[in-house]
Amino acid sequence: MADGIERGSRGPAPQWKLGRTRTIRVPIAIAEQLIEIARRIDSGEAGEGVILTQEDRQELSKSPWGANCPCS
């Protein structure tokens, strides 16, 4: 496992380049769009249609997975 955390019976870890994940609550009406945006950011395609503020970019660059961060 990439992050070395025991998962037990929770199944395989999701594959995110930026590292560990957390559960958030969002309106169902926009959930799929938000997942798509998150995947684009994670894959380094944070271009047109995805707006990252300077604060967002700084927060992403602090990640231990900063080498994979598309925010530089």
C-alpha positions, 0 to 999 in steps of 0.5 A: 500500500502506497501510504502504509496504512492498514485497510483491514476489510475496507478493500483496496485504497483509491488511487489518488496521486496527491495522497490520502483521502477523506470523506466529505458531504456534498449535494448529490446534484453536484457530486459527480462534477466535483469528483471529476474536478478533483480527478482533473486536479489530481492528474495535473489537468487543472486548467480551463474550468478549474480555478485554483486560488493562490491559497489552494496552490500553496495548500496543495504544495504542502502535501507530502506528495508535492512532487505529484502536485499539479499546482506549481 
